[in-house]
Amino acid sequence: MRLGSLWVSAAASVALGAAARAGVTVTTGFNALGANFTFTSVPVPADNDAATAARFTLVDGVGDRNGGGLDVLHDGRVPSGQDQPTKNFFFQAGTAGGRMQVDLGRVIEVKRIGSYSWHAGDRAPQVYTLYAAAGRAEGFKPEPMRGVDPIACGWELVARVDTRPKGGGGQHGVALAAERGVIGAYRYLLFDISQTESRDPFGNTFYSEIDVIDANGPAATSGVVATRLIQTRFEAENGKYRFTIDATDAPDLADWAEKELKPVVQTWYPKLVALLSGDGYQAPAEIALRFRSDMGGTPASAAGAGVNLNAVWFRGELEREALGAVVHEMVHVVQSYGRAVRANPNAVTAPGWVVEGIADYVRWFLYEPQTHGAEISKRNFDKARYDASYRISANFLEWVARRYDRDLVRKLNTAAREGRYDEALWQTWTGKRVQELGDDWRQEQARRLGGAKRSVP
């Protein structure tokens, strides 16, 4: 479409300002959980571009000490996982981004500029304004601090980028190019980078790589191997929740994912949100599930709004535990307990048995109660402690909720997510300490089993 004198590609997810350089297109790509930085319309990162030998300098802002230095932005390498701080550059937590200058060493005809990022959550999207300059204008300032208008000191506005409409956690790619010819002849680039959100201190993007392609340079090469994506995308509740199932690493599971997994995700994720929501809480709206073959003995895991599925394990469990395991991990996505800890250093981390007990409570007592997967039997009675985690703690939670407060699991989950878990809450909710409840529950299980007497130290 045409916007004034500016052309914007159909793939663009942003509207550029009228003062931006005419004829520049912004193409964006998104992969929910990542597949070798492969996008439909954005090239994979290059390893021999003009940025490789360029000098990167922070003009304004401070890099986070947990991240990599500026060198990771132009080394031709990209992270292999969605949460690798040292493989990315990002601004210090609690700050609102900053400005970064790229000095190419000489004036070149810039054909294309690329930027790439990857994270499981809010640090994935890219929000920045790009300026460029040859450095020859009268009064040119090579390092304008924030508060100084770059256009007033010899810079040109090239483009404004905001990939947030594409999605949240995952891989984001941006390609800036000219509608015809080159973007311009420049020596310097200035990235004015903004945070993606300000709800907590962790809204600064994990930038993985920046490319600058010289129209007169060598053909771009890359150490990243492009991958043919095998993904299923769908929605729930009229687009309120959006999902991606990525079977790129396990093509043989794509059909099962479409026919069996998709309906469960589509139906149960909204149910989990309704069950576990607290006042003012908004669960992730972009959820990505990815089959992986590098998870060892871990059947499944959750990180941010992403769920990792062990392809090897799932192949053997399609008729048994596969779907329930996904429901368990989706509970973790909705729980989002890390939010409180990130936003408040004084937040209390809920014990593991609460985290996993709630997830297994939902799975075994709400999703598949007919399997009796969390039942206490003579075989596992010796392990029957309220804080034994997973199935056993799920059984304890169901017993307490049934005896004292049907809303107890939601209350417990809300307290954990808000970082205010305290054992005193059990006394408030039930009139008994959690240890007393655990003893009562265990004694009832013993009577039900006909007098099992072995104790747990």
N, C-alpha and C positions, 0 to 999 in steps of 0.2 A: 504494500500500500504506500501512498505518498503522503507525507506530512509536511506541508509547506514546501521548502526546497530540499527536504531531507528524505532519502529513501530508507525504508525499514523493511527488512526481509520478513516473509510470512512466518518464519521460525522465531523471530524476535519476540521476547517477552517483556520488552520495555519500550517506552516512548521516549525518544531522544529530544532534548531541548532544541529550540529553533536555532540557537547559536552554534550547535555542534557542526562539525565539518560536513559539508554537503556530500552526498553520495556514499556515506559510510553505512554498511549494513552490520547489524548485530545479530549473530546467530547463536542460539543457546542449545545446549544438550543436557540431558539428565538421565542418570541411571540410579535407580532406587538403592541398590546395594553395591553397585559397581561391577564392571566386567572389563578390566584392563583399559579403563578410560576410553571405551568404545562408544561413540555416539553416531546417530544417523547422519547429522550434517556438520559436525565439528570434527576436524582431523585429530588423530591421536597426538599426544605431545611429541615434539621434535627433540633431537639430541645434537643437532649441528646447526642450529639457527643463530642469528646475530646476537641473541641474548646470552649465548653460552660464554662469550668472552667479554660481555658488558660488565660495567661496574654498577652494583645495586647499592643505594644509600638511603637510609631513613632520614627524611627531611623533618618529619614531625611524628611523635609517638615513640613508644618503647616496645620492642619485641618481648614476648613472654619468655621467661627463662626456661620454661619447660619445653619450648619448641626448638626447632632447628634455626640456624642463622639464615641470613638472606641468600647464602650460597645454594641452599636447597631449591631455590626458585629457578635456577638456571643451570642445573647440573645434568639435565636430560633424564633424570630418574624420577620415578613416582612411587608413592607408598604402595605396599602390598596389602595393607589392611585399612579399615575405616577409622581406626583410632590409634594413630602412630604420630604422636606430637613431634618427635625429633625429625620426622621426615617432611614436616610442613613448617611454614612460617606463619605465625599469627601474632597479633598485637596483645599486649599484656591484659590479663583479665581485669575487668572493671573499667577499662578505658574505651573510648568511642572511636577506635581505629586510629588512623594517622595517614601520613603522606610518605610515599616512597618514590625516589627518582631512579631512573635507569639511564645510564650514560653509555651509548653504543660506541663511543670512541671517535666517531666520525659521522658525517651526514650520509644517510643511506636512503634509498627509495623503499619505504616500508610497504610491503605487499599485504601482510597479514599480522595481526597480533592475537595471541591466544592466552587464555588464563584457565587454570584447572584447579579444582579443589575437591576434597573428600573428607567427610566426617559422618558419623551416625546421626547427628542431630542438627541443632540450629547453627552450628559452625560450618555447615556445608555450603549454603548458598553464597553467592558473590554479589556485593553491592559496592560499586565504585564509580567514580568519574575519572575519565582519562583525558589528560592534556598532552600535547606534544609541541616540540619546538626544534628549530634548527640551531638556535642559540646565537643568531646573528642580529636580531632585532635590537634597536637602540633601547637601552634601559633594561635589557634582559636580566632577569634574576633566576639563576639556575636552581635555587633551593627556596622557593616561597613557602613560608610557614603557614599553617592554618590561620585564617583571618586575613590573609593576603590573597587578593584575587589574582590567580595566575594570568588571566587574560590581560590584566592591566600591566603586566611586566613581561610581555613578550611570548606568552604561550597561546596555543590554539586549543579550543575545546574539541576533542575528537568524538567522544561518545559518553553516554551514561548507561551503566549496566546494573540490572537488578534481576537476578535469576530466581528470586523467591517464588514467583508465581509458578515456576516449573515444578516445585516440590521442596521438601525439606532435606532430611538426611539422605546421603548418597553421594554420587559423583556428579559434579557440575562442570561443564565445559563451555567456554565462550570463544567465539571466533569473530574478530572485527576485521572487515575487509572492505575494499572499495567496490562500488557498483561496477565501475570500469577502471582499469589501470591500477594505480597505487593509491594508498591512503594519503601519502605525502612524503616529502623529503625532510627527514628529521634526524637529529642526533640524540635528543633527550625525550624521554617519556616521564610523565608524572602521574602516578596513581594516587588519587585521593580516596582512600578506602574507609568505608563506614561499617559499623557493626550491623548484624542482621536483626538483632532484637536487644532490648534493654530491660527485660523482665528480671534478668539475673546478670551476674558479671561475665557470663560465658557466651557472648554473642559475636566474638571476633572470629572470622572465617579462617579455616585451615587451608591456606593456599599451598598447593603442591608444586606447581610449575607455571612459568610464564615464558611464552615464546614470542619472538620477533622475527618475522621472515623477511629477508632482504630480497627484493625483486631481482637483483642482479647476483645473488648468491647461489650456492649450490642447491640442488633439489633437496627438500627436507627429508631426513631419515629419522628413524625412531627405534629405540630399543623396546618399545611397547608393542606387543603383537596384538593387532586388532582381532576381536573375537565376534563371531556371529551370535547375537543375543537371542535367547529363547525365553521370552517373558510373556506372562499373562497379566493384563491390567484390568481392573474392575472396580466397581464402587459399591457403596452401601448407603442406605438412607438418603437417596436422591443426591448423591455426590458429597455428602457430609464427610464420609470416610472414603479414602482412596487407597487401593492396594496394588502391589506388584508381587507376583511370584516369579522368581528368576530360576529357571532350570537350565541355564547355560552350561553349568558344570555337570549336569545329570540329565541329558536329553531323554533318556529312557523313562524318567519320572514325570515328564511334561504332561502326558495324557492323564495320569493319575491325579496330578495336581489340578488340572482343569476340571475333571469330572468329580473328584472326591474332596479334595482339599478346598478348592474355591468356595463351594457352598457352605462349608463349615466356617470358614473365615468370614464370609459375607454375613452369615447369620449370627455368629457368636461374638464377634468383636463389639458390635453395638450393645449386645446384652451385657458384656463385661463392663463396658463404660457405664451403663446404667446402674449396674450392681455396685461398682467400686468408686463412683464419683463422689467427691466431697463438694462443699460450698465453693463455688467459683472456679473449680478445677476443670480444665479442658484437656482431655486426653489427646495424644497425638492423632492427627487426622491423615497423615501419610504413613502407611505401614508397608514395609518391604520384607518379604520372606525369600531367602536365598538358599538353594541347595549347594552344599560344599563338600568336597572330598578330602579336606585337610583338617578334619576336626578330631582325629584320633578316636578315643573312646567316648567322647561327649556326644550324646544323642542329639541335643539341640541346645541353643543358648539365645539369650536376648541381650541387645545392646541398644539403648535409646529406643528408636522406633523401628529397629530392625530385628528380624528373627533369623538365626542361622540354623539350617537343617542339615544334619549329617547324612549325606546321600547313601553311604554304606549302611548305616544303621536303618534308615528308612526303608531300604529295599527289602529288608528282612522283617519289617514290622507293618507293612501296608494293611494287613488284615487284622492286626492286633492293637498296638499301642501308638501308631503313627499319628492319628488325628488327635488323640487325647494329649499327646506330647506338645502338639502345636497350640492347643487351647491353653495348656499350662504356660507356655512361653508368651502367649498373647496377654495373659494375666500380668506378667512381668512388665510388658510394654505399658499397660494401663496403670500399673502401680507407680512407675516413674519415681521411685524413692530417691534417686540421685539428685532430683531437683532441689530438695530442701538442703541437702548437704552442700551443694554447689553455691546456693544463695546465702546460706547462713552457716558460718564456721562453727557455731555453737549448737547446731542441730544435733539431735540424738539419732544415731543410726540404729534402726530396728534390728533385733537379733535375727540371725539366719533362719531359725526355726519358724519365726513369724512370717518372714518373706516367702519361704517355700511352703509353709503350712497353708497359707492363704491360697497360693496357686494350686496346690493339690486338693484343697477343699473344693474349690470351684470345679476342678476337673472331675474328681471322683464322686462328689455328692450332687453336683448340678448338671454337668455335661454327660457323664456316663455312670450314673448311680447303679444301673443294672449289672455292672461288672463287679461290684463290691471290691474294687481295687484297694480301698483304704480300710478294709475290715481288720479288726484285731482278732487273731486266731491263736491257738495253742502254739503254733509254729513261730509266731513273732511276739508272743506275749513278753518274753524276757526283755525285749527292746521297747516295751510300751512305757515310754516316758513322754510327758507332754511336750518336752523340748527336743524330742528325737528327730524332728524335722520331717519334711515331705509327707508321706502317706499317714504316718503315725500321728504327727502333729495335726494333720487335716482331720483325723478322726476325733482328736481332742477338741478341736475348734467346733466341729459339728455337734459334739455332745454338749459343750458349754452353751452354744447358741440355742440348741433345742431346749435345754433346761432353764436358761436364764434370760436370754435376750436374742430374739430372732435377727435383730439388726446388729449383732455384735461384730460380725466379720467386717461389715462396712465401716463401723466405728474404728475398729482396730486398724484397718487399712488406711483410713484417713489420718489417724494419728501417726502412723509410720511414714506416710508420704509427706506430712507436714513437719517431720523431724521432732515430734514431741512424744514419742513412745516412752512410757514409764510404767513399771510394774504396778504402781499405785492405781492405774486405770482399771485394773481387774477388780480391785476392791470397790471402786466407784460403780462399775457396771454390774457386779454380781454380789457384792457384799462379802467376798472371800478373796484371799490372796491367791495368786496364780498357782503357788505350790500346793495350797489346800485343794484347789480345784483339780489339780493334777492327781493328787492322792485319791480324791473321791472318784474320779473317772477311772483310775486304774483298779480300784476296789470293785467298781461295778463290772468292769471287764472280767475280773477274776471270778466273780459270782456267776456271770453269764456263761463262762467257760467251764463251770463245774468245779471251782475251787483251785484254779491255778495259783500256786503259792510262791513260786520263785520270785525273789525280789531283785530289783536292779540297783546296783550300788550307786 
